[in-house]
Amino acid sequence: MWGKSTAAVFLGMPLAVLVTGFAALLSSDQANTTLPWLLVFFLIWIAVMTCTFLFKTGLRAWLWMGGLTVAGYAALHFLKASGLIRIAA
């Protein structure tokens, strides 16, 4: 139980930030869609933390969620470095 709980606490927020960030970046009108996605962020965070307890063991939760976090941020870095997405200032 401790393994799943710590995975939810430490990896839940980065995954929720990643999902929210991808959703906001992939929208066509970032100026009008960023705020609604930021408001939905808390619900996504709770959903990710809840899904952590569906894993059989804490190790699986850490490996899957950690792998998704690393892969997601690597993809985000690749998209930004290649110029496929641009962050509006």
HTML snippet that shows the backbone in 3Dmol.js (N, CA, C, O; Angstrom):
<script src="https://3Dmol.org/build/3Dmol-min.js"></script>
<div id="view" style="width:600px;height:400px;position:relative"></div>
<script>
const pdb = `
ATOM      1  N   MET A   1       0.813  -1.199   0.000  1.00  0.00           N
ATOM      2  CA  MET A   1       0.000   0.000   0.000  1.00  0.00           C
ATOM      3  C   MET A   1       0.854   1.260   0.000  1.00  0.00           C
ATOM      4  O   MET A   1       0.492   2.262  -0.617  1.00  0.00           O
ATOM      5  N   TRP A   2       1.998   1.210   0.697  1.00  0.00           N
ATOM      6  CA  TRP A   2       2.857   2.393   0.734  1.00  0.00           C
ATOM      7  C   TRP A   2       3.442   2.697  -0.631  1.00  0.00           C
ATOM      8  O   TRP A   2       3.601   3.862  -0.996  1.00  0.00           O
ATOM      9  N   GLY A   3       3.765   1.657  -1.389  1.00  0.00           N
ATOM     10  CA  GLY A   3       4.323   1.856  -2.727  1.00  0.00           C
ATOM     11  C   GLY A   3       3.354   2.564  -3.653  1.00  0.00           C
ATOM     12  O   GLY A   3       3.731   3.478  -4.387  1.00  0.00           O
ATOM     13  N   LYS A   4       2.104   2.134  -3.611  1.00  0.00           N
ATOM     14  CA  LYS A   4       1.086   2.779  -4.439  1.00  0.00           C
ATOM     15  C   LYS A   4       0.820   4.208  -3.984  1.00  0.00           C
ATOM     16  O   LYS A   4       0.643   5.107  -4.807  1.00  0.00           O
ATOM     17  N   SER A   5       0.794   4.411  -2.677  1.00  0.00           N
ATOM     18  CA  SER A   5       0.532   5.751  -2.143  1.00  0.00           C
ATOM     19  C   SER A   5       1.639   6.724  -2.507  1.00  0.00           C
ATOM     20  O   SER A   5       1.369   7.859  -2.899  1.00  0.00           O
ATOM     21  N   THR A   6       2.884   6.286  -2.379  1.00  0.00           N
ATOM     22  CA  THR A   6       3.982   7.188  -2.729  1.00  0.00           C
ATOM     23  C   THR A   6       4.039   7.440  -4.235  1.00  0.00           C
ATOM     24  O   THR A   6       4.387   8.540  -4.666  1.00  0.00           O
ATOM     25  N   ALA A   7       3.701   6.435  -5.030  1.00  0.00           N
ATOM     26  CA  ALA A   7       3.639   6.648  -6.480  1.00  0.00           C
ATOM     27  C   ALA A   7       2.551   7.666  -6.817  1.00  0.00           C
ATOM     28  O   ALA A   7       2.746   8.522  -7.680  1.00  0.00           O
ATOM     29  N   ALA A   8       1.417   7.576  -6.143  1.00  0.00           N
ATOM     30  CA  ALA A   8       0.332   8.533  -6.384  1.00  0.00           C
ATOM     31  C   ALA A   8       0.744   9.938  -5.993  1.00  0.00           C
ATOM     32  O   ALA A   8       0.441  10.896  -6.704  1.00  0.00           O
ATOM     33  N   VAL A   9       1.435  10.070  -4.861  1.00  0.00           N
ATOM     34  CA  VAL A   9       1.818  11.395  -4.384  1.00  0.00           C
ATOM     35  C   VAL A   9       2.903  12.016  -5.260  1.00  0.00           C
ATOM     36  O   VAL A   9       2.801  13.179  -5.650  1.00  0.00           O
ATOM     37  N   PHE A  10       3.949  11.233  -5.571  1.00  0.00           N
ATOM     38  CA  PHE A  10       5.098  11.804  -6.267  1.00  0.00           C
ATOM     39  C   PHE A  10       4.971  11.810  -7.788  1.00  0.00           C
ATOM     40  O   PHE A  10       5.589  12.648  -8.445  1.00  0.00           O
ATOM     41  N   LEU A  11       4.194  10.908  -8.360  1.00  0.00           N
ATOM     42  CA  LEU A  11       4.079  10.850  -9.815  1.00  0.00           C
ATOM     43  C   LEU A  11       2.720  11.304 -10.325  1.00  0.00           C
ATOM     44  O   LEU A  11       2.539  11.472 -11.531  1.00  0.00           O
ATOM     45  N   GLY A  12       1.767  11.504  -9.432  1.00  0.00           N
ATOM     46  CA  GLY A  12       0.440  11.939  -9.858  1.00  0.00           C
ATOM     47  C   GLY A  12       0.432  13.342 -10.422  1.00  0.00           C
ATOM     48  O   GLY A  12      -0.180  13.594 -11.460  1.00  0.00           O
ATOM     49  N   MET A  13       1.102  14.251  -9.753  1.00  0.00           N
ATOM     50  CA  MET A  13       1.105  15.634 -10.219  1.00  0.00           C
ATOM     51  C   MET A  13       1.859  15.811 -11.540  1.00  0.00           C
ATOM     52  O   MET A  13       1.337  16.470 -12.439  1.00  0.00           O
ATOM     53  N   PRO A  14       3.073  15.247 -11.697  1.00  0.00           N
ATOM     54  CA  PRO A  14       3.732  15.415 -12.995  1.00  0.00           C
ATOM     55  C   PRO A  14       2.937  14.837 -14.163  1.00  0.00           C
ATOM     56  O   PRO A  14       2.942  15.407 -15.254  1.00  0.00           O
ATOM     57  N   LEU A  15       2.258  13.716 -13.946  1.00  0.00           N
ATOM     58  CA  LEU A  15       1.437  13.157 -15.019  1.00  0.00           C
ATOM     59  C   LEU A  15       0.229  14.043 -15.323  1.00  0.00           C
ATOM     60  O   LEU A  15      -0.143  14.207 -16.485  1.00  0.00           O
ATOM     61  N   ALA A  16      -0.375  14.606 -14.296  1.00  0.00           N
ATOM     62  CA  ALA A  16      -1.506  15.502 -14.516  1.00  0.00           C
ATOM     63  C   ALA A  16      -1.059  16.779 -15.228  1.00  0.00           C
ATOM     64  O   ALA A  16      -1.770  17.289 -16.093  1.00  0.00           O
ATOM     65  N   VAL A  17       0.104  17.288 -14.869  1.00  0.00           N
ATOM     66  CA  VAL A  17       0.652  18.466 -15.548  1.00  0.00           C
ATOM     67  C   VAL A  17       0.919  18.140 -17.014  1.00  0.00           C
ATOM     68  O   VAL A  17       0.667  18.961 -17.896  1.00  0.00           O
ATOM     69  N   LEU A  18       1.428  16.943 -17.266  1.00  0.00           N
ATOM     70  CA  LEU A  18       1.725  16.517 -18.627  1.00  0.00           C
ATOM     71  C   LEU A  18       0.453  16.418 -19.465  1.00  0.00           C
ATOM     72  O   LEU A  18       0.414  16.910 -20.593  1.00  0.00           O
ATOM     73  N   VAL A  19      -0.569  15.796 -18.931  1.00  0.00           N
ATOM     74  CA  VAL A  19      -1.840  15.666 -19.666  1.00  0.00           C
ATOM     75  C   VAL A  19      -2.447  17.037 -19.929  1.00  0.00           C
ATOM     76  O   VAL A  19      -2.896  17.315 -21.041  1.00  0.00           O
ATOM     77  N   THR A  20      -2.462  17.887 -18.923  1.00  0.00           N
ATOM     78  CA  THR A  20      -3.016  19.230 -19.072  1.00  0.00           C
ATOM     79  C   THR A  20      -2.195  20.047 -20.062  1.00  0.00           C
ATOM     80  O   THR A  20      -2.753  20.769 -20.888  1.00  0.00           O
ATOM     81  N   GLY A  21      -0.873  19.934 -19.981  1.00  0.00           N
ATOM     82  CA  GLY A  21      -0.008  20.680 -20.889  1.00  0.00           C
ATOM     83  C   GLY A  21      -0.184  20.257 -22.334  1.00  0.00           C
ATOM     84  O   GLY A  21      -0.261  21.107 -23.221  1.00  0.00           O
ATOM     85  N   PHE A  22      -0.249  18.950 -22.586  1.00  0.00           N
ATOM     86  CA  PHE A  22      -0.473  18.484 -23.952  1.00  0.00           C
ATOM     87  C   PHE A  22      -1.827  18.956 -24.473  1.00  0.00           C
ATOM     88  O   PHE A  22      -1.937  19.375 -25.625  1.00  0.00           O
ATOM     89  N   ALA A  23      -2.834  18.893 -23.649  1.00  0.00           N
ATOM     90  CA  ALA A  23      -4.164  19.318 -24.084  1.00  0.00           C
ATOM     91  C   ALA A  23      -4.183  20.810 -24.403  1.00  0.00           C
ATOM     92  O   ALA A  23      -4.801  21.227 -25.382  1.00  0.00           O
ATOM     93  N   ALA A  24      -3.520  21.604 -23.594  1.00  0.00           N
ATOM     94  CA  ALA A  24      -3.495  23.043 -23.832  1.00  0.00           C
ATOM     95  C   ALA A  24      -2.623  23.390 -25.040  1.00  0.00           C
ATOM     96  O   ALA A  24      -2.964  24.287 -25.811  1.00  0.00           O
ATOM     97  N   LEU A  25      -1.512  22.696 -25.207  1.00  0.00           N
ATOM     98  CA  LEU A  25      -0.623  22.996 -26.327  1.00  0.00           C
ATOM     99  C   LEU A  25      -1.186  22.549 -27.666  1.00  0.00           C
ATOM    100  O   LEU A  25      -0.930  23.195 -28.682  1.00  0.00           O
ATOM    101  N   LEU A  26      -1.936  21.475 -27.693  1.00  0.00           N
ATOM    102  CA  LEU A  26      -2.465  20.956 -28.941  1.00  0.00           C
ATOM    103  C   LEU A  26      -3.744  21.646 -29.390  1.00  0.00           C
ATOM    104  O   LEU A  26      -4.237  21.379 -30.486  1.00  0.00           O
ATOM    105  N   SER A  27      -4.284  22.522 -28.567  1.00  0.00           N
ATOM    106  CA  SER A  27      -5.494  23.235 -28.966  1.00  0.00           C
ATOM    107  C   SER A  27      -5.129  24.314 -29.987  1.00  0.00           C
ATOM    108  O   SER A  27      -4.011  24.829 -29.992  1.00  0.00           O
ATOM    109  N   SER A  28      -6.072  24.638 -30.833  1.00  0.00           N
ATOM    110  CA  SER A  28      -5.799  25.628 -31.880  1.00  0.00           C
ATOM    111  C   SER A  28      -5.786  27.056 -31.339  1.00  0.00           C
ATOM    112  O   SER A  28      -5.078  27.911 -31.871  1.00  0.00           O
ATOM    113  N   ASP A  29      -6.549  27.317 -30.303  1.00  0.00           N
ATOM    114  CA  ASP A  29      -6.625  28.665 -29.727  1.00  0.00           C
ATOM    115  C   ASP A  29      -6.175  28.599 -28.276  1.00  0.00           C
ATOM    116  O   ASP A  29      -7.000  28.446 -27.375  1.00  0.00           O
ATOM    117  N   GLN A  30      -4.876  28.714 -28.046  1.00  0.00           N
ATOM    118  CA  GLN A  30      -4.331  28.567 -26.701  1.00  0.00           C
ATOM    119  C   GLN A  30      -4.808  29.659 -25.752  1.00  0.00           C
ATOM    120  O   GLN A  30      -4.947  29.418 -24.553  1.00  0.00           O
ATOM    121  N   ALA A  31      -5.055  30.831 -26.263  1.00  0.00           N
ATOM    122  CA  ALA A  31      -5.461  31.938 -25.402  1.00  0.00           C
ATOM    123  C   ALA A  31      -6.815  31.677 -24.740  1.00  0.00           C
ATOM    124  O   ALA A  31      -7.051  32.107 -23.611  1.00  0.00           O
ATOM    125  N   ASN A  32      -7.685  30.984 -25.432  1.00  0.00           N
ATOM    126  CA  ASN A  32      -9.027  30.744 -24.893  1.00  0.00           C
ATOM    127  C   ASN A  32      -9.202  29.378 -24.253  1.00  0.00           C
ATOM    128  O   ASN A  32     -10.193  29.157 -23.558  1.00  0.00           O
ATOM    129  N   THR A  33      -8.281  28.463 -24.461  1.00  0.00           N
ATOM    130  CA  THR A  33      -8.459  27.124 -23.911  1.00  0.00           C
ATOM    131  C   THR A  33      -7.536  26.807 -22.740  1.00  0.00           C
ATOM    132  O   THR A  33      -7.746  25.806 -22.056  1.00  0.00           O
ATOM    133  N   THR A  34      -6.535  27.619 -22.493  1.00  0.00           N
ATOM    134  CA  THR A  34      -5.603  27.320 -21.407  1.00  0.00           C
ATOM    135  C   THR A  34      -6.275  27.407 -20.045  1.00  0.00           C
ATOM    136  O   THR A  34      -6.087  26.519 -19.213  1.00  0.00           O
ATOM    137  N   LEU A  35      -7.038  28.433 -19.803  1.00  0.00           N
ATOM    138  CA  LEU A  35      -7.694  28.589 -18.502  1.00  0.00           C
ATOM    139  C   LEU A  35      -8.662  27.450 -18.186  1.00  0.00           C
ATOM    140  O   LEU A  35      -8.627  26.930 -17.071  1.00  0.00           O
ATOM    141  N   PRO A  36      -9.520  27.043 -19.114  1.00  0.00           N
ATOM    142  CA  PRO A  36     -10.375  25.889 -18.795  1.00  0.00           C
ATOM    143  C   PRO A  36      -9.586  24.622 -18.491  1.00  0.00           C
ATOM    144  O   PRO A  36      -9.969  23.857 -17.605  1.00  0.00           O
ATOM    145  N   TRP A  37      -8.493  24.386 -19.207  1.00  0.00           N
ATOM    146  CA  TRP A  37      -7.677  23.204 -18.912  1.00  0.00           C
ATOM    147  C   TRP A  37      -7.015  23.312 -17.552  1.00  0.00           C
ATOM    148  O   TRP A  37      -6.865  22.309 -16.854  1.00  0.00           O
ATOM    149  N   LEU A  38      -6.618  24.512 -17.167  1.00  0.00           N
ATOM    150  CA  LEU A  38      -6.039  24.679 -15.834  1.00  0.00           C
ATOM    151  C   LEU A  38      -7.072  24.446 -14.742  1.00  0.00           C
ATOM    152  O   LEU A  38      -6.734  23.977 -13.656  1.00  0.00           O
ATOM    153  N   LEU A  39      -8.310  24.767 -15.019  1.00  0.00           N
ATOM    154  CA  LEU A  39      -9.368  24.504 -14.048  1.00  0.00           C
ATOM    155  C   LEU A  39      -9.677  23.013 -13.930  1.00  0.00           C
ATOM    156  O   LEU A  39     -10.064  22.541 -12.861  1.00  0.00           O
ATOM    157  N   VAL A  40      -9.506  22.273 -15.023  1.00  0.00           N
ATOM    158  CA  VAL A  40      -9.754  20.838 -15.031  1.00  0.00           C
ATOM    159  C   VAL A  40      -8.565  20.070 -14.461  1.00  0.00           C
ATOM    160  O   VAL A  40      -8.681  18.882 -14.161  1.00  0.00           O
ATOM    161  N   PHE A  41      -7.415  20.745 -14.310  1.00  0.00           N
ATOM    162  CA  PHE A  41      -6.195  20.099 -13.848  1.00  0.00           C
ATOM    163  C   PHE A  41      -6.393  19.323 -12.549  1.00  0.00           C
ATOM    164  O   PHE A  41      -5.915  18.194 -12.432  1.00  0.00           O
ATOM    165  N   PHE A  42      -7.075  19.893 -11.587  1.00  0.00           N
ATOM    166  CA  PHE A  42      -7.255  19.235 -10.292  1.00  0.00           C
ATOM    167  C   PHE A  42      -8.011  17.915 -10.444  1.00  0.00           C
ATOM    168  O   PHE A  42      -7.678  16.927  -9.790  1.00  0.00           O
ATOM    169  N   LEU A  43      -9.028  17.900 -11.309  1.00  0.00           N
ATOM    170  CA  LEU A  43      -9.783  16.667 -11.537  1.00  0.00           C
ATOM    171  C   LEU A  43      -8.918  15.605 -12.208  1.00  0.00           C
ATOM    172  O   LEU A  43      -9.033  14.420 -11.895  1.00  0.00           O
ATOM    173  N   ILE A  44      -8.056  16.023 -13.124  1.00  0.00           N
ATOM    174  CA  ILE A  44      -7.138  15.085 -13.782  1.00  0.00           C
ATOM    175  C   ILE A  44      -6.158  14.531 -12.761  1.00  0.00           C
ATOM    176  O   ILE A  44      -5.846  13.341 -12.778  1.00  0.00           O
ATOM    177  N   TRP A  45      -5.673  15.387 -11.877  1.00  0.00           N
ATOM    178  CA  TRP A  45      -4.719  14.971 -10.845  1.00  0.00           C
ATOM    179  C   TRP A  45      -5.348  13.919  -9.927  1.00  0.00           C
ATOM    180  O   TRP A  45      -4.724  12.904  -9.620  1.00  0.00           O
ATOM    181  N   ILE A  46      -6.565  14.164  -9.501  1.00  0.00           N
ATOM    182  CA  ILE A  46      -7.272  13.207  -8.643  1.00  0.00           C
ATOM    183  C   ILE A  46      -7.505  11.901  -9.387  1.00  0.00           C
ATOM    184  O   ILE A  46      -7.370  10.828  -8.799  1.00  0.00           O
ATOM    185  N   ALA A  47      -7.853  11.969 -10.666  1.00  0.00           N
ATOM    186  CA  ALA A  47      -8.077  10.756 -11.453  1.00  0.00           C
ATOM    187  C   ALA A  47      -6.795   9.941 -11.603  1.00  0.00           C
ATOM    188  O   ALA A  47      -6.822   8.714 -11.508  1.00  0.00           O
ATOM    189  N   VAL A  48      -5.679  10.620 -11.835  1.00  0.00           N
ATOM    190  CA  VAL A  48      -4.396   9.914 -11.966  1.00  0.00           C
ATOM    191  C   VAL A  48      -4.021   9.262 -10.645  1.00  0.00           C
ATOM    192  O   VAL A  48      -3.568   8.117 -10.624  1.00  0.00           O
ATOM    193  N   MET A  49      -4.206   9.983  -9.537  1.00  0.00           N
ATOM    194  CA  MET A  49      -3.875   9.402  -8.237  1.00  0.00           C
ATOM    195  C   MET A  49      -4.789   8.218  -7.916  1.00  0.00           C
ATOM    196  O   MET A  49      -4.351   7.246  -7.301  1.00  0.00           O
ATOM    197  N   THR A  50      -6.032   8.295  -8.323  1.00  0.00           N
ATOM    198  CA  THR A  50      -6.958   7.192  -8.086  1.00  0.00           C
ATOM    199  C   THR A  50      -6.581   5.972  -8.917  1.00  0.00           C
ATOM    200  O   THR A  50      -6.649   4.841  -8.435  1.00  0.00           O
ATOM    201  N   CYS A  51      -6.185   6.201 -10.165  1.00  0.00           N
ATOM    202  CA  CYS A  51      -5.805   5.081 -11.046  1.00  0.00           C
ATOM    203  C   CYS A  51      -4.547   4.374 -10.563  1.00  0.00           C
ATOM    204  O   CYS A  51      -4.301   3.228 -10.939  1.00  0.00           O
ATOM    205  N   THR A  52      -3.755   5.034  -9.742  1.00  0.00           N
ATOM    206  CA  THR A  52      -2.557   4.395  -9.203  1.00  0.00           C
ATOM    207  C   THR A  52      -2.916   3.161  -8.390  1.00  0.00           C
ATOM    208  O   THR A  52      -2.158   2.191  -8.385  1.00  0.00           O
ATOM    209  N   PHE A  53      -4.033   3.173  -7.716  1.00  0.00           N
ATOM    210  CA  PHE A  53      -4.424   2.065  -6.857  1.00  0.00           C
ATOM    211  C   PHE A  53      -5.027   0.896  -7.628  1.00  0.00           C
ATOM    212  O   PHE A  53      -5.403  -0.107  -7.020  1.00  0.00           O
ATOM    213  N   LEU A  54      -5.129   1.001  -8.950  1.00  0.00           N
ATOM    214  CA  LEU A  54      -5.596  -0.112  -9.765  1.00  0.00           C
ATOM    215  C   LEU A  54      -4.472  -1.094 -10.090  1.00  0.00           C
ATOM    216  O   LEU A  54      -4.733  -2.210 -10.539  1.00  0.00           O
ATOM    217  N   PHE A  55      -3.218  -0.681  -9.864  1.00  0.00           N
ATOM    218  CA  PHE A  55      -2.094  -1.575 -10.128  1.00  0.00           C
ATOM    219  C   PHE A  55      -2.040  -2.666  -9.064  1.00  0.00           C
ATOM    220  O   PHE A  55      -2.498  -2.485  -7.936  1.00  0.00           O
ATOM    221  N   LYS A  56      -1.468  -3.801  -9.454  1.00  0.00           N
ATOM    222  CA  LYS A  56      -1.398  -4.934  -8.542  1.00  0.00           C
ATOM    223  C   LYS A  56      -0.417  -4.701  -7.401  1.00  0.00           C
ATOM    224  O   LYS A  56      -0.704  -5.049  -6.256  1.00  0.00           O
ATOM    225  N   THR A  57       0.735  -4.118  -7.705  1.00  0.00           N
ATOM    226  CA  THR A  57       1.753  -3.870  -6.685  1.00  0.00           C
ATOM    227  C   THR A  57       2.242  -2.430  -6.783  1.00  0.00           C
ATOM    228  O   THR A  57       2.001  -1.742  -7.775  1.00  0.00           O
ATOM    229  N   GLY A  58       2.927  -1.992  -5.742  1.00  0.00           N
ATOM    230  CA  GLY A  58       3.509  -0.666  -5.750  1.00  0.00           C
ATOM    231  C   GLY A  58       4.623  -0.524  -6.774  1.00  0.00           C
ATOM    232  O   GLY A  58       4.798   0.537  -7.372  1.00  0.00           O
ATOM    233  N   LEU A  59       5.374  -1.599  -6.971  1.00  0.00           N
ATOM    234  CA  LEU A  59       6.452  -1.569  -7.959  1.00  0.00           C
ATOM    235  C   LEU A  59       5.905  -1.347  -9.360  1.00  0.00           C
ATOM    236  O   LEU A  59       6.459  -0.561 -10.129  1.00  0.00           O
ATOM    237  N   ARG A  60       4.822  -2.036  -9.693  1.00  0.00           N
ATOM    238  CA  ARG A  60       4.207  -1.827 -11.012  1.00  0.00           C
ATOM    239  C   ARG A  60       3.698  -0.404 -11.160  1.00  0.00           C
ATOM    240  O   ARG A  60       3.827   0.192 -12.229  1.00  0.00           O
ATOM    241  N   ALA A  61       3.126   0.141 -10.109  1.00  0.00           N
ATOM    242  CA  ALA A  61       2.653   1.524 -10.168  1.00  0.00           C
ATOM    243  C   ALA A  61       3.808   2.480 -10.427  1.00  0.00           C
ATOM    244  O   ALA A  61       3.702   3.375 -11.264  1.00  0.00           O
ATOM    245  N   TRP A  62       4.914   2.291  -9.707  1.00  0.00           N
ATOM    246  CA  TRP A  62       6.082   3.147  -9.906  1.00  0.00           C
ATOM    247  C   TRP A  62       6.644   3.005 -11.313  1.00  0.00           C
ATOM    248  O   TRP A  62       6.971   4.000 -11.959  1.00  0.00           O
ATOM    249  N   LEU A  63       6.756   1.760 -11.790  1.00  0.00           N
ATOM    250  CA  LEU A  63       7.344   1.547 -13.111  1.00  0.00           C
ATOM    251  C   LEU A  63       6.467   2.111 -14.232  1.00  0.00           C
ATOM    252  O   LEU A  63       6.968   2.799 -15.121  1.00  0.00           O
ATOM    253  N   TRP A  64       5.179   1.828 -14.198  1.00  0.00           N
ATOM    254  CA  TRP A  64       4.289   2.327 -15.244  1.00  0.00           C
ATOM    255  C   TRP A  64       4.156   3.842 -15.206  1.00  0.00           C
ATOM    256  O   TRP A  64       4.284   4.510 -16.232  1.00  0.00           O
ATOM    257  N   MET A  65       3.900   4.376 -14.028  1.00  0.00           N
ATOM    258  CA  MET A  65       3.716   5.824 -13.940  1.00  0.00           C
ATOM    259  C   MET A  65       5.025   6.571 -14.181  1.00  0.00           C
ATOM    260  O   MET A  65       5.033   7.623 -14.820  1.00  0.00           O
ATOM    261  N   GLY A  66       6.118   6.036 -13.676  1.00  0.00           N
ATOM    262  CA  GLY A  66       7.420   6.650 -13.935  1.00  0.00           C
ATOM    263  C   GLY A  66       7.783   6.593 -15.400  1.00  0.00           C
ATOM    264  O   GLY A  66       8.304   7.558 -15.959  1.00  0.00           O
ATOM    265  N   GLY A  67       7.505   5.448 -16.028  1.00  0.00           N
ATOM    266  CA  GLY A  67       7.768   5.318 -17.459  1.00  0.00           C
ATOM    267  C   GLY A  67       6.926   6.265 -18.295  1.00  0.00           C
ATOM    268  O   GLY A  67       7.421   6.869 -19.247  1.00  0.00           O
ATOM    269  N   LEU A  68       5.651   6.395 -17.940  1.00  0.00           N
ATOM    270  CA  LEU A  68       4.783   7.333 -18.648  1.00  0.00           C
ATOM    271  C   LEU A  68       5.239   8.776 -18.459  1.00  0.00           C
ATOM    272  O   LEU A  68       5.190   9.578 -19.391  1.00  0.00           O
ATOM    273  N   THR A  69       5.680   9.097 -17.255  1.00  0.00           N
ATOM    274  CA  THR A  69       6.153  10.455 -16.984  1.00  0.00           C
ATOM    275  C   THR A  69       7.401  10.764 -17.798  1.00  0.00           C
ATOM    276  O   THR A  69       7.485  11.811 -18.439  1.00  0.00           O
ATOM    277  N   VAL A  70       8.371   9.855 -17.773  1.00  0.00           N
ATOM    278  CA  VAL A  70       9.617  10.075 -18.522  1.00  0.00           C
ATOM    279  C   VAL A  70       9.334  10.135 -20.024  1.00  0.00           C
ATOM    280  O   VAL A  70       9.850  11.013 -20.717  1.00  0.00           O
ATOM    281  N   ALA A  71       8.521   9.208 -20.528  1.00  0.00           N
ATOM    282  CA  ALA A  71       8.209   9.191 -21.959  1.00  0.00           C
ATOM    283  C   ALA A  71       7.436  10.442 -22.386  1.00  0.00           C
ATOM    284  O   ALA A  71       7.683  11.000 -23.455  1.00  0.00           O
ATOM    285  N   GLY A  72       6.510  10.870 -21.551  1.00  0.00           N
ATOM    286  CA  GLY A  72       5.726  12.058 -21.883  1.00  0.00           C
ATOM    287  C   GLY A  72       6.554  13.320 -21.914  1.00  0.00           C
ATOM    288  O   GLY A  72       6.422  14.131 -22.830  1.00  0.00           O
ATOM    289  N   TYR A  73       7.414  13.497 -20.914  1.00  0.00           N
ATOM    290  CA  TYR A  73       8.251  14.694 -20.898  1.00  0.00           C
ATOM    291  C   TYR A  73       9.320  14.635 -21.984  1.00  0.00           C
ATOM    292  O   TYR A  73       9.722  15.676 -22.504  1.00  0.00           O
ATOM    293  N   ALA A  74       9.791  13.432 -22.338  1.00  0.00           N
ATOM    294  CA  ALA A  74      10.732  13.304 -23.457  1.00  0.00           C
ATOM    295  C   ALA A  74      10.043  13.681 -24.770  1.00  0.00           C
ATOM    296  O   ALA A  74      10.629  14.370 -25.605  1.00  0.00           O
ATOM    297  N   ALA A  75       8.801  13.232 -24.950  1.00  0.00           N
ATOM    298  CA  ALA A  75       8.052  13.585 -26.151  1.00  0.00           C
ATOM    299  C   ALA A  75       7.800  15.094 -26.207  1.00  0.00           C
ATOM    300  O   ALA A  75       7.913  15.708 -27.268  1.00  0.00           O
ATOM    301  N   LEU A  76       7.461  15.678 -25.071  1.00  0.00           N
ATOM    302  CA  LEU A  76       7.242  17.123 -25.028  1.00  0.00           C
ATOM    303  C   LEU A  76       8.524  17.880 -25.365  1.00  0.00           C
ATOM    304  O   LEU A  76       8.490  18.868 -26.098  1.00  0.00           O
ATOM    305  N   HIS A  77       9.642  17.421 -24.835  1.00  0.00           N
ATOM    306  CA  HIS A  77      10.923  18.055 -25.133  1.00  0.00           C
ATOM    307  C   HIS A  77      11.271  17.901 -26.617  1.00  0.00           C
ATOM    308  O   HIS A  77      11.755  18.844 -27.243  1.00  0.00           O
ATOM    309  N   PHE A  78      11.023  16.712 -27.178  1.00  0.00           N
ATOM    310  CA  PHE A  78      11.293  16.479 -28.590  1.00  0.00           C
ATOM    311  C   PHE A  78      10.434  17.382 -29.469  1.00  0.00           C
ATOM    312  O   PHE A  78      10.935  17.975 -30.424  1.00  0.00           O
ATOM    313  N   LEU A  79       9.157  17.490 -29.159  1.00  0.00           N
ATOM    314  CA  LEU A  79       8.264  18.336 -29.951  1.00  0.00           C
ATOM    315  C   LEU A  79       8.676  19.797 -29.899  1.00  0.00           C
ATOM    316  O   LEU A  79       8.622  20.503 -30.906  1.00  0.00           O
ATOM    317  N   LYS A  80       9.085  20.244 -28.728  1.00  0.00           N
ATOM    318  CA  LYS A  80       9.510  21.639 -28.588  1.00  0.00           C
ATOM    319  C   LYS A  80      10.850  21.874 -29.278  1.00  0.00           C
ATOM    320  O   LYS A  80      11.027  22.898 -29.937  1.00  0.00           O
ATOM    321  N   ALA A  81      11.794  20.950 -29.140  1.00  0.00           N
ATOM    322  CA  ALA A  81      13.114  21.111 -29.736  1.00  0.00           C
ATOM    323  C   ALA A  81      13.052  21.031 -31.266  1.00  0.00           C
ATOM    324  O   ALA A  81      13.824  21.699 -31.954  1.00  0.00           O
ATOM    325  N   SER A  82      12.143  20.221 -31.791  1.00  0.00           N
ATOM    326  CA  SER A  82      12.048  20.082 -33.236  1.00  0.00           C
ATOM    327  C   SER A  82      11.244  21.214 -33.878  1.00  0.00           C
ATOM    328  O   SER A  82      11.224  21.337 -35.103  1.00  0.00           O
ATOM    329  N   GLY A  83      10.594  22.024 -33.081  1.00  0.00           N
ATOM    330  CA  GLY A  83       9.833  23.147 -33.607  1.00  0.00           C
ATOM    331  C   GLY A  83       8.433  22.792 -34.045  1.00  0.00           C
ATOM    332  O   GLY A  83       7.751  23.610 -34.663  1.00  0.00           O
ATOM    333  N   LEU A  84       7.985  21.567 -33.732  1.00  0.00           N
ATOM    334  CA  LEU A  84       6.631  21.163 -34.125  1.00  0.00           C
ATOM    335  C   LEU A  84       5.560  21.859 -33.297  1.00  0.00           C
ATOM    336  O   LEU A  84       4.452  22.086 -33.781  1.00  0.00           O
ATOM    337  N   ILE A  85       5.876  22.193 -32.070  1.00  0.00           N
ATOM    338  CA  ILE A  85       4.957  23.005 -31.270  1.00  0.00           C
ATOM    339  C   ILE A  85       5.702  24.229 -30.784  1.00  0.00           C
ATOM    340  O   ILE A  85       6.916  24.207 -30.583  1.00  0.00           O
ATOM    341  N   ARG A  86       4.958  25.278 -30.604  1.00  0.00           N
ATOM    342  CA  ARG A  86       5.546  26.526 -30.143  1.00  0.00           C
ATOM    343  C   ARG A  86       4.716  27.024 -28.980  1.00  0.00           C
ATOM    344  O   ARG A  86       3.488  27.066 -29.050  1.00  0.00           O
ATOM    345  N   ILE A  87       5.380  27.392 -27.935  1.00  0.00           N
ATOM    346  CA  ILE A  87       4.666  27.897 -26.765  1.00  0.00           C
ATOM    347  C   ILE A  87       4.409  29.381 -26.970  1.00  0.00           C
ATOM    348  O   ILE A  87       5.336  30.171 -27.150  1.00  0.00           O
ATOM    349  N   ALA A  88       3.136  29.741 -26.941  1.00  0.00           N
ATOM    350  CA  ALA A  88       2.759  31.136 -27.126  1.00  0.00           C
ATOM    351  C   ALA A  88       3.081  31.933 -25.874  1.00  0.00           C
ATOM    352  O   ALA A  88       2.796  31.501 -24.756  1.00  0.00           O
ATOM    353  N   ALA A  89       3.666  33.077 -26.069  1.00  0.00           N
ATOM    354  CA  ALA A  89       4.034  33.918 -24.927  1.00  0.00           C
ATOM    355  C   ALA A  89       3.030  34.999 -24.687  1.00  0.00           C
ATOM    356  O   ALA A  89       3.189  35.796 -23.762  1.00  0.00           O
TER     357      ALA A  89
END
`;
const viewer = $3Dmol.createViewer("view");
viewer.addModel(pdb, "pdb");
viewer.setStyle({}, {cartoon: {color: "spectrum"}});
viewer.zoomTo();
viewer.render();
</script>
